Amino acid sequence: MILNIFKKYFYNCFQVNNEETIHFNKIKKIIVKETESKLPDINNKWKVVNFFDQINYLCETIFGNTVEFILQNPTEIPCNVSHSIKYKINMFNKKTKKILNRLIFYIKYDSIDKTSILIIKPEKNDIISSNHWNFIDSVFYNMGFQTKLKYYHK
């Protein structure tokens, strides 16, 4: 009870939206949409491999060569349910040689927006910290893509 009163007081004083704060820590997936930059053709695996090379080059040059996205399956896995191509990715810390997150990248054509989209989700419902989501978001933003966050629902 006292904690709820304190939260309400805190949010009112600092004008923080309680719902945004709760959702910020519970991101389920990120959707990356094409803008001026284009996602690779899902039917050409070498363009996909080159796409991940571009991501790693950006991480190396702008973000200090500490994180690398390693493609675990260069051969794509078609997903018949979502009509997409699935890639397993490890987000790897190059300094500590530790896997930060295991991710699934789904590349598919969005028939509503008439463009390709990339859906990034944690593998097997692993929890990804908000710092890592922000890092992933900033990588794609710096590559020229628009990101849209999706959240868990209660």
Residue pairs with C-beta under 8 A, 6 or more apart in sequence:
7 18
10 16
11 17
11 18
11 21
23 151
23 152
24 130
25 130
26 151
26 152
27 128
27 130
27 133
27 149
27 150
27 151
27 152
28 121
28 150
28 151
28 152
29 119
29 120
29 121
29 122
29 150
30 119
30 120
30 133
30 136
30 137
30 140
30 147
30 148
30 149
30 150
31 117
31 118
31 119
31 120
31 147
31 148
31 149
31 150
32 39
32 117
32 118
32 119
32 120
32 140
32 145
32 146
32 147
32 148
33 110
33 113
33 115
33 117
33 145
33 146
33 147
33 148
34 115
34 116
34 117
34 145
34 146
35 144
35 145
35 146
36 144
37 143
37 144
37 145
38 116
39 51
39 107
39 116
39 117
39 118
39 145
40 47
40 48
40 50
40 51
40 107
41 47
42 48
42 76
42 84
42 85
42 107
42 108
42 109
42 116
45 74
45 75
45 76
48 71
48 76
48 85
48 87
48 107
49 71
49 74
52 69
52 71
52 89
54 143
55 69
55 139
55 143
56 68
56 69
58 139
58 142
58 143
59 65
59 66
59 67
59 68
59 69
59 139
60 68
62 142
63 135
63 138
63 139
65 94
66 93
66 94
66 95
67 91
67 92
67 93
67 94
67 100
67 135
68 91
68 92
68 94
69 89
69 90
69 91
69 92
69 103
70 89
70 90
70 92
71 87
71 88
71 89
72 87
72 88
72 89
72 90
73 87
73 88
76 85
76 86
76 87
77 85
77 86
77 87
77 88
78 84
78 85
78 86
79 85
79 86
79 106
82 106
82 108
83 108
83 109
84 106
84 107
84 108
84 119
85 106
85 107
85 108
86 104
86 105
86 106
87 104
87 105
87 106
87 107
88 102
88 103
88 104
88 105
88 123
89 102
89 103
89 104
89 105
90 99
90 101
90 102
90 103
91 99
91 100
91 101
91 102
91 103
91 132
91 136
92 98
92 99
92 100
93 99
93 100
100 132
101 122
101 126
101 128
101 132
102 122
102 123
102 124
102 126
103 120
103 121
103 122
103 123
103 128
104 120
104 121
104 122
104 123
105 118
105 119
105 120
106 118
106 119
106 120
106 121
107 116
107 117
107 118
108 116
108 117
108 119
109 115
109 116
109 117
110 116
110 117
118 140
118 145
120 136
122 128
133 149
137 147
137 149
140 147
141 147
